[in-house]
Amino acid sequence: MASATLLSRVRSKVIVDVDSMDPDVAARHTTEEGPKFCDMTSNQAIVHGEAARPERSALFQKACAQIRSTEAELDIETQVSDTIDLLTVLLAKEVYPYLTGRVHAQTSPSTAYNTEATIQHAKKLVSVFEANGIPKSRVCIKIPATPESIIACQYLERLGIRTLSTCLFSVPQAIAAHQAGCLYIAPYFNELRVHFEAGVWKEYADTANEHPAALVIRSIVRLYKKIGASTLVMPASIVTAKEVVALVSLGPDHLTLSGAVLDQLAAADGSEELSHDDKDLSKSASEDLDVKSTNYLDNGASALKDAIAADAETTRKLGDALKIFGEMEAKTKELVRAALRSEP
């Protein structure tokens, strides 16, 4: 009998989602007798990575051809945006058979500080999913955790559109997402730039206690339990198997993992015991927060705006993430624009 892998051990402790739109990644870590993934997460960087791969050329051209044929009378920029939305859905649809839960798509970073524009893009994404055979009940819309966009989450949740608050780096953002009724939050374990810039990522000897995001995630998990929050914690932006082990000890509900991290876990021995670390920390962000008296969504989310503005690291990391996602979206637009302008 084959020994358990670290991936199987992790799956026994926490729900694992696939942070990839490559169906080969999902297939590689799904067997007939083994578990499927719950959800598939994505973002503008993942969509661009797939759009640029020669192996996805047929799907990319299919999306372009469909928009070219149905929207010939519309301006080129509308066609480009609609093609990206369709491509996002078609990519997700290829991973969908390996899931028991939801496909995720992220609203444009360009709308992050515009409540109404975020709402409209989220509704549009859901309609494209439904038009391509994936019901609203199996969709979750990822929305950056700005004050304006968390208000959008609240509105969408009232419409029955489930949301995930992403680009999340602080306890106040997490409380606001809970108050908005989000299905998930995705606190980033590493800032987004570690995936694009050499030398940014840092390794820690005791990841669960030394990594700066560990304190935040531990505080969020404890606080959510304390207040009985229904919003689920799904840490994201994970680089190594060692980080996964540390995160399991913090007690989140889900982990969303890239193909590279899944491969590391699948290749590692699973004899190590995984446990939930419940020791008290001398300083916990949740201890200092008066959750009963702070409504982060009142008055146009003014309290959340103040909390983010007072937190230099959250301000920096949130702005940086939106900038990178915007750059990735612009690169995808360039690819689509060139394809739409070429002869069919």
Number of C-alpha atoms within 10 A of each C-alpha: 3 4 9 14 18 24 23 18 19 20 17 11 17 17 16 24 27 28 26 25 28 20 17 13 19 26 14 12 19 15 11 6 6 9 15 20 24 19 26 27 25 23 23 24 19 19 25 21 16 21 24 14 10 9 10 15 13 11 16 25 18 16 23 24 16 13 21 20 10 10 14 12 9 11 9 16 12 11 22 23 18 19 26 24 23 23 23 28 26 20 22 25 18 15 22 22 13 22 19 15 17 23 27 25 27 26 25 22 22 14 18 21 17 16 19 16 17 27 20 14 17 25 17 15 24 25 14 20 23 16 12 13 10 19 14 19 14 19 22 26 28 26 30 27 28 27 27 22 25 33 25 24 33 22 17 22 15 11 10 10 21 25 29 28 30 28 27 26 25 24 22 24 27 29 25 27 30 24 19 23 22 27 20 25 29 26 27 22 22 23 23 22 16 15 14 11 9 8 8 12 14 8 12 12 9 11 17 23 16 12 18 13 21 22 21 21 28 26 21 26 21 20 21 19 11 11 12 10 14 14 22 18 23 23 26 25 21 24 19 17 22 18 21 25 22 20 25 22 19 24 19 21 17 24 25 25 25 25 18 16 21 25 17 18 23 19 13 15 15 17 11 12 9 16 13 14 15 11 7 8 11 6 10 16 18 20 12 8 14 9 15 7 7 14 17 27 21 12 9 13 18 15 18 25 17 13 18 21 13 11 12 11 13 19 16 13 19 21 13 16 19 19 14 17 21 17 16 20 22 14 18 23 19 13 16 25 18 11 17 21 11 8 6 10
